[in-house]
């Protein structure tokens, strides 16, 4: 179980995995993304990981990625932003959904479905006649869900076909569970059957989820906006307060026969991510409930028994999440993540590795005072030489030096540092520790 602790006046999370200990820290992707004329404007809607070329595609409503013009779609290589624009060709509207098919990106906006491969745009696929919010491969066929007639279509190699007569509303997300395609969205009916926002498709017919999910205060309407699979159950999140016959605010689990509650979230869920085995991350508008209060932190982690705060903060909502190089990436309309400047996109180190951690208190690296103004002292009780370096929120190393084993506290001059949050890292040949440093002028 992840534990949240207070160390030196601010919240951090510490883990010990394979004898390497570190604190979880939210980090920006360079200067993030932003609109052309509004430096605070922008939205990130979708992530797609290219595992062949080790790249992350980021889509949404923006003009710049870092300092590079890359309208609505950009590439993050782990350290820098790259544009998708070449020879005057660019995307002309907000990207709402995407999927990687081997080494080719398929993406959607209000104008249609496009493809991008090897730094070039390919011929578009036929339009589905509306924006796509989710793609998935099921039984070797590409499925699309979104806000268009029928809500769900599949591509037969030449054109899009409505699946099973379609749904009466829109589809927001998919997952695959026990060889069935799970479909979530805002739709009350499929044909003449009342399904309430979630159903499964086996390739031939629809099946339903014991009453589905509804929001009772809104005339039994509701919406499933996010789906994932964890611990052999479907996890559904969205805008609802009842799953089947159970009170289930915002998120619930389906075991194939019945619904189970997952209490602790107090607000709308926009996305869910899990690698299937080690807990679930949720992102959205919500907070986590503790003692009848709601802490608006926008990102939470389900460890199998409760929702836990991962220190994202109280900024604007998270709309999308994804894994890249084992880190958890989140996107939305926020400008900060964990107190760090992060324009609409940020990542959490070792997001997948947080699944089954052993907690190790940081008794090695001590900083005082923290926050600091001009100087701070740092001490370490390591038994071997260690390198210490300080990086800013853009990942740039601003100071570095060596510490001797069990040396006396070292005074560090930060009088030339700007106000902000920095990451102090102590590294030996075998272990590594991180600590946040706050500089206030």
C-alpha positions as CSV (number, residue, x, y, z in Angstrom):
1,X,0.0,0.0,0.0
2,X,1.2,3.5,-0.8
3,X,1.5,5.7,2.3
4,X,1.5,9.5,2.2
5,X,3.8,11.2,4.7
6,X,4.9,14.6,5.7
7,X,8.6,15.2,5.5
8,X,10.2,18.6,6.1
9,X,6.9,20.4,5.6
10,X,5.6,19.1,2.3
11,X,4.0,15.9,1.1
12,X,6.1,13.2,-0.7
13,X,5.6,9.6,-1.4
14,X,8.6,7.2,-0.9
15,X,9.1,3.7,-2.3
16,X,11.6,1.0,-2.2
17,X,11.6,-1.1,-5.3
18,X,14.5,-3.6,-6.1
19,X,16.5,-1.9,-3.3
20,X,16.3,1.5,-5.1
21,X,14.5,4.1,-3.1
22,X,13.1,7.3,-4.5
23,X,10.3,9.8,-4.0
24,X,7.5,10.3,-6.5
25,X,7.7,13.7,-8.1
26,X,5.5,15.3,-10.7
27,X,7.6,16.7,-13.5
28,X,6.7,18.9,-16.5
29,X,7.3,18.0,-20.2
30,X,9.6,20.9,-20.9
31,X,7.4,24.0,-21.3
32,X,4.3,21.9,-21.9
33,X,1.7,22.8,-24.5
34,X,-0.2,26.1,-25.1
35,X,-2.3,28.0,-27.4
36,X,-0.9,30.6,-29.9
37,X,-2.2,33.8,-28.3
38,X,-3.0,32.6,-24.7
39,X,0.0,31.2,-22.8
40,X,-2.3,29.7,-20.2
41,X,-4.7,28.2,-22.8
42,X,-4.7,24.6,-24.0
43,X,-6.1,21.1,-23.5
44,X,-4.5,17.7,-23.7
45,X,-7.1,15.0,-24.6
46,X,-5.1,11.9,-25.6
47,X,-1.8,10.0,-25.3
48,X,-0.6,7.2,-27.5
49,X,2.7,5.4,-26.9
50,X,4.8,4.3,-29.9
51,X,6.6,1.3,-28.5
52,X,8.4,0.7,-31.8
53,X,10.2,4.1,-31.9
54,X,9.9,4.9,-28.2
55,X,7.9,8.0,-28.6
56,X,4.7,9.5,-27.1
57,X,2.1,11.2,-29.2
58,X,0.1,13.9,-27.4
59,X,-3.1,15.3,-28.9
60,X,-5.5,18.1,-27.9
61,X,-6.2,21.8,-28.4
62,X,-2.9,23.6,-28.6
63,X,-0.6,25.5,-31.0
64,X,2.9,25.2,-29.4
65,X,4.6,22.1,-27.8
66,X,7.4,23.6,-25.9
67,X,8.7,26.3,-28.2
68,X,7.9,24.3,-31.3
69,X,4.8,24.9,-33.5
70,X,2.9,21.6,-33.6
71,X,-0.8,22.3,-33.9
72,X,-3.1,19.9,-32.1
73,X,-0.7,17.0,-32.2
74,X,3.0,16.7,-31.0
75,X,5.6,14.1,-30.2
76,X,7.5,13.8,-26.9
77,X,10.7,11.7,-27.1
78,X,11.3,11.6,-23.3
79,X,13.3,14.8,-23.2
80,X,12.2,17.1,-26.0
81,X,9.2,18.1,-28.1
82,X,9.1,17.4,-31.8
83,X,6.6,18.7,-34.4
84,X,4.5,16.6,-36.7
85,X,4.3,19.4,-39.2
86,X,6.3,18.9,-42.4
87,X,6.2,20.6,-45.8
88,X,3.4,22.9,-44.7
89,X,1.1,20.0,-43.8
90,X,-0.5,20.2,-40.3
91,X,-3.7,19.3,-38.5
92,X,-6.5,21.8,-38.6
93,X,-8.6,21.0,-35.5
94,X,-8.5,19.7,-31.9
95,X,-7.4,16.1,-31.7
96,X,-10.0,14.1,-29.6
97,X,-8.8,10.5,-29.8
98,X,-5.9,8.4,-31.0
99,X,-4.4,4.9,-31.1
100,X,-1.1,3.4,-32.2
101,X,-1.4,0.6,-34.7
102,X,2.2,-0.8,-34.6
103,X,4.2,2.2,-35.8
104,X,1.3,4.2,-37.3
105,X,-0.8,6.7,-35.3
106,X,-4.5,6.9,-36.1
107,X,-6.1,10.1,-34.7
108,X,-9.4,11.9,-35.0
109,X,-10.8,15.4,-34.9
110,X,-14.1,17.0,-36.0
111,X,-13.1,16.7,-39.7
112,X,-12.2,13.0,-39.8
113,X,-9.8,10.2,-39.1
114,X,-6.1,10.8,-40.0
115,X,-2.9,8.7,-40.0
116,X,0.7,9.6,-39.2
117,X,3.7,7.4,-40.0
118,X,7.5,8.0,-40.1
119,X,7.2,11.8,-39.7
120,X,4.6,12.1,-42.5
121,X,0.9,12.3,-42.8
122,X,-0.7,9.4,-44.7
123,X,-4.0,9.5,-46.6
124,X,-7.0,9.9,-44.3
125,X,-9.3,7.1,-43.5
126,X,-13.0,7.6,-44.3
127,X,-14.8,9.9,-41.9
128,X,-17.1,8.5,-39.2
129,X,-19.1,11.8,-39.5
130,X,-18.1,13.2,-36.1
131,X,-15.4,13.3,-33.5
132,X,-14.0,10.1,-32.1
133,X,-13.2,9.9,-28.4
134,X,-11.8,6.4,-28.3
135,X,-10.3,3.8,-30.6
136,X,-9.6,0.1,-29.8
137,X,-8.5,-3.0,-31.7
138,X,-10.9,-5.9,-31.1
139,X,-10.7,-9.2,-33.0
140,X,-8.2,-7.7,-35.4
141,X,-10.6,-4.9,-36.3
142,X,-10.4,-1.2,-35.5
143,X,-13.4,0.2,-33.6
144,X,-14.2,3.8,-33.0
145,X,-16.5,5.4,-30.4
146,X,-17.6,9.0,-30.2
147,X,-20.2,11.6,-30.9
148,X,-21.7,10.5,-34.2
149,X,-24.7,8.6,-35.4
150,X,-24.7,5.1,-33.8
151,X,-22.0,6.0,-31.4
152,X,-19.8,3.0,-32.3
153,X,-18.4,1.9,-35.7
154,X,-15.8,-0.6,-37.0
155,X,-13.6,-0.3,-40.0
156,X,-13.9,-3.0,-42.6
157,X,-10.9,-1.9,-44.6
158,X,-12.9,0.3,-46.9
159,X,-15.5,2.0,-44.8
160,X,-16.9,2.4,-41.3
161,X,-19.9,0.2,-40.3
162,X,-22.3,0.8,-37.3
163,X,-21.8,-2.0,-34.8
164,X,-24.9,-4.0,-33.6
165,X,-27.3,-1.3,-34.6
166,X,-25.4,1.3,-32.6
167,X,-26.3,3.0,-29.3
168,X,-28.6,5.9,-28.7
169,X,-26.0,8.5,-27.6
170,X,-22.3,8.7,-27.7
171,X,-19.4,6.4,-26.7
172,X,-16.5,7.6,-24.6
173,X,-14.3,4.7,-23.9
174,X,-13.6,1.0,-24.5
175,X,-11.8,-1.9,-22.8
176,X,-11.6,-5.7,-23.4
177,X,-12.7,-8.1,-20.7
178,X,-12.9,-11.8,-21.1
179,X,-12.8,-11.5,-24.9
180,X,-15.7,-9.1,-24.9
181,X,-15.6,-5.4,-26.0
182,X,-16.8,-3.3,-23.1
183,X,-18.4,0.0,-24.3
184,X,-19.0,3.0,-22.0
185,X,-20.6,6.4,-22.7
186,X,-23.8,8.4,-22.4
187,X,-26.5,6.2,-23.9
188,X,-29.6,4.9,-22.2
189,X,-30.7,2.4,-24.8
190,X,-29.4,-0.1,-27.3
191,X,-32.3,-0.9,-29.6
192,X,-35.3,-1.4,-27.2
193,X,-33.1,-2.4,-24.3
194,X,-32.5,-0.1,-21.4
195,X,-28.7,-0.5,-20.7
196,X,-27.8,2.7,-18.8
197,X,-24.4,3.8,-20.3
198,X,-22.5,0.5,-20.4
199,X,-22.7,-2.7,-22.4
200,X,-20.5,-5.5,-23.9
201,X,-20.2,-6.7,-27.5
202,X,-19.0,-10.2,-28.3
203,X,-18.8,-9.8,-32.0
204,X,-22.3,-10.9,-32.6
205,X,-24.6,-9.5,-29.9
206,X,-24.9,-7.1,-27.0
207,X,-25.0,-8.0,-23.3
208,X,-25.8,-5.8,-20.4
209,X,-24.5,-4.9,-16.9
210,X,-27.3,-5.5,-14.3
211,X,-28.9,-2.1,-14.6
212,X,-25.8,-0.2,-15.7
213,X,-24.9,3.1,-14.0
214,X,-27.1,6.2,-13.5
215,X,-27.0,9.5,-11.8
216,X,-30.2,9.6,-9.8
217,X,-30.3,13.4,-9.2
218,X,-30.3,14.0,-13.0
219,X,-33.4,12.1,-14.0
220,X,-31.5,8.8,-13.9
221,X,-29.1,10.0,-16.6
222,X,-25.4,9.4,-16.3
223,X,-22.2,8.7,-18.2
224,X,-19.3,6.2,-18.3
225,X,-16.3,8.2,-19.4
226,X,-13.5,5.8,-18.5
227,X,-12.9,2.0,-18.5
228,X,-10.0,-0.2,-17.6
229,X,-9.5,-3.7,-16.3
230,X,-7.9,-4.5,-12.9
231,X,-7.8,-7.6,-10.8
232,X,-10.1,-9.5,-13.2
233,X,-12.7,-6.8,-13.0
234,X,-14.0,-4.0,-15.2
235,X,-13.4,-0.6,-13.5
236,X,-15.9,2.1,-14.7
237,X,-15.6,5.8,-13.9
238,X,-17.6,8.8,-14.9
239,X,-20.6,10.8,-13.9
240,X,-22.9,8.5,-11.8
241,X,-24.0,7.8,-8.3
242,X,-25.5,4.3,-8.7
243,X,-24.2,1.1,-10.2
244,X,-26.8,-1.7,-10.4
245,X,-28.6,-1.4,-7.1
246,X,-25.6,0.0,-5.2
247,X,-24.7,3.5,-4.3
248,X,-21.4,4.0,-6.2
249,X,-20.3,7.6,-6.6
250,X,-18.2,8.2,-9.7
251,X,-16.4,4.8,-9.9
252,X,-17.4,1.1,-9.5
253,X,-16.1,-2.4,-10.3
254,X,-17.9,-5.1,-12.3
255,X,-16.8,-8.7,-11.6
256,X,-18.7,-10.3,-14.5
257,X,-21.8,-10.9,-12.4
258,X,-22.4,-7.9,-10.2
259,X,-21.3,-4.4,-9.3
260,X,-18.9,-3.5,-6.4
261,X,-18.4,-0.1,-4.8
262,X,-15.0,1.6,-4.7
263,X,-15.7,4.5,-2.2
264,X,-13.5,7.5,-1.6
265,X,-13.7,9.6,-4.8
266,X,-15.9,12.7,-4.6
267,X,-16.2,14.0,-8.1
268,X,-16.4,13.2,-11.8
269,X,-13.8,10.7,-13.3
270,X,-12.5,11.5,-16.8
271,X,-10.0,8.7,-17.3
272,X,-8.7,5.5,-15.7
273,X,-5.4,3.7,-16.3
274,X,-4.1,0.3,-15.1
275,X,-1.6,-2.2,-16.4
276,X,-4.1,-4.8,-15.3
277,X,-2.3,-6.1,-12.2
278,X,-1.1,-3.3,-9.9
279,X,-3.8,-0.8,-8.9
280,X,-5.7,1.8,-10.8
281,X,-5.0,5.5,-11.5
282,X,-8.0,7.9,-11.9
283,X,-8.0,11.4,-13.3
284,X,-10.7,13.9,-13.5
285,X,-12.5,16.8,-11.6
286,X,-12.6,14.9,-8.3
287,X,-11.0,14.8,-4.9
288,X,-10.6,12.0,-2.3
289,X,-12.9,11.9,0.6
290,X,-11.4,11.7,4.1
291,X,-13.6,12.2,7.2
292,X,-16.5,13.8,5.3
293,X,-14.2,16.3,3.5
294,X,-13.2,16.3,-0.1
295,X,-9.6,17.1,-1.0
296,X,-9.6,18.3,-4.7
297,X,-6.5,16.6,-6.0
298,X,-7.6,15.5,-9.5
299,X,-5.5,12.3,-9.6
300,X,-5.8,9.3,-7.2
301,X,-4.5,5.7,-6.9
302,X,-6.5,2.7,-6.0
303,X,-4.3,0.2,-4.1
304,X,-6.9,-2.6,-3.9
305,X,-8.7,-1.3,-0.9
306,X,-8.8,2.5,-0.9
307,X,-8.1,5.6,-3.0
308,X,-4.9,7.5,-2.2
309,X,-3.7,11.0,-3.0
310,X,-0.6,11.1,-5.1
311,X,0.1,14.7,-4.5
312,X,-1.1,16.2,-7.8
313,X,-2.6,19.3,-6.2
314,X,-5.7,21.4,-6.6
315,X,-5.3,22.7,-10.1
316,X,-7.7,22.3,-13.0
317,X,-9.0,18.9,-14.1
318,X,-7.2,15.9,-15.7
319,X,-8.8,14.6,-18.9
320,X,-6.4,12.0,-20.1
321,X,-3.7,9.6,-18.8
322,X,-1.3,7.1,-20.3
323,X,1.9,5.2,-19.6
324,X,5.2,5.9,-21.3
325,X,8.6,4.4,-20.3
326,X,6.8,3.1,-17.2
327,X,5.9,6.7,-16.1
328,X,2.3,7.9,-15.7
329,X,1.5,10.8,-18.0
330,X,-1.5,13.1,-17.3
331,X,-3.0,15.8,-19.5
332,X,-5.8,18.3,-19.1
333,X,-6.3,22.1,-18.6
334,X,-4.1,22.4,-15.5
335,X,-1.1,24.7,-15.2
336,X,0.6,23.0,-12.2
337,X,1.2,19.4,-11.0
338,X,2.3,18.8,-7.5
339,X,3.2,22.5,-7.2
340,X,5.4,22.4,-10.3
341,X,4.7,24.5,-13.3
342,X,3.4,22.1,-16.0
343,X,1.4,23.5,-18.8
344,X,-1.4,21.0,-19.4
345,X,0.8,17.9,-19.3
346,X,3.0,16.3,-16.6
347,X,4.3,12.9,-15.7
348,X,4.8,10.9,-12.5
349,X,8.0,8.9,-12.3
350,X,7.7,5.1,-12.1
351,X,3.9,5.2,-12.4
352,X,3.6,1.5,-13.1
353,X,6.3,0.6,-10.5
354,X,4.2,2.2,-7.7
355,X,1.9,-0.9,-7.9
356,X,3.3,-3.0,-5.1
357,X,5.9,-0.8,-3.2
358,X,7.4,-1.3,0.1
359,X,7.6,2.0,2.0
360,X,11.0,3.3,3.0
361,X,11.3,6.4,5.0
362,X,13.8,8.9,3.8
363,X,16.3,9.0,6.6
364,X,19.3,9.6,4.4
365,X,18.8,13.0,2.8
366,X,17.9,16.0,5.1
367,X,17.4,19.6,4.0
368,X,17.0,22.5,6.4
369,X,15.4,25.0,6.2
370,X,12.8,24.1,3.6
371,X,11.5,26.4,2.2
372,X,14.8,28.2,1.8
373,X,15.6,31.7,0.8
374,X,19.4,32.2,0.2
375,X,21.0,29.1,1.8
376,X,20.2,25.7,3.1
377,X,22.2,23.0,4.8
378,X,22.1,19.4,3.6
379,X,23.3,16.3,5.3
380,X,23.5,12.6,4.4
381,X,24.3,9.5,6.4
382,X,25.3,7.4,3.4
383,X,28.3,5.1,4.0
384,X,29.8,5.7,0.6
385,X,30.6,8.8,-1.6
386,X,27.5,10.3,-3.2
387,X,26.8,12.8,-6.0
388,X,24.3,15.5,-5.3
389,X,22.6,17.5,-8.0
390,X,19.8,20.0,-8.1
391,X,17.4,20.3,-11.1
392,X,14.7,22.9,-11.9
393,X,11.2,22.2,-13.1
394,X,12.4,22.0,-16.7
395,X,14.8,19.2,-15.8
396,X,17.9,21.4,-16.1
397,X,20.8,20.7,-13.7
398,X,21.5,24.0,-11.8
399,X,24.0,22.8,-9.2
400,X,26.1,19.6,-8.6
401,X,28.7,18.5,-6.1
402,X,30.0,15.4,-4.2
403,X,29.3,14.5,-0.6
404,X,31.7,12.4,1.5
405,X,30.4,9.5,3.6
406,X,28.7,10.7,6.8
407,X,30.1,14.2,6.2
408,X,29.1,17.3,8.2
409,X,26.1,19.3,6.9
410,X,27.0,21.2,3.8
411,X,25.8,24.7,3.3
412,X,24.4,25.3,-0.2
413,X,24.1,28.8,-1.7
414,X,20.8,29.3,-3.6
415,X,20.8,33.1,-3.5
416,X,20.8,33.1,-7.3
417,X,17.9,30.6,-7.6
418,X,14.5,31.9,-8.8
419,X,11.5,31.3,-6.6
420,X,10.1,27.9,-7.3
421,X,10.3,24.1,-6.7
422,X,13.5,22.2,-7.3
423,X,14.4,18.5,-7.1
424,X,17.5,17.6,-5.0
425,X,18.9,14.2,-5.9
426,X,21.4,12.2,-3.9
427,X,22.9,9.3,-5.9
428,X,25.4,6.6,-4.9
429,X,26.5,3.6,-6.9
430,X,23.6,1.5,-5.5
431,X,20.8,3.8,-4.4
432,X,19.1,7.1,-5.2
433,X,17.0,9.5,-3.1
434,X,15.0,12.5,-4.2
435,X,13.7,15.4,-2.2
436,X,11.8,18.5,-3.1
437,X,13.3,21.9,-2.3
438,X,11.2,25.0,-2.2
439,X,12.9,28.4,-2.8
440,X,11.0,31.5,-1.7
441,X,12.4,35.0,-2.2
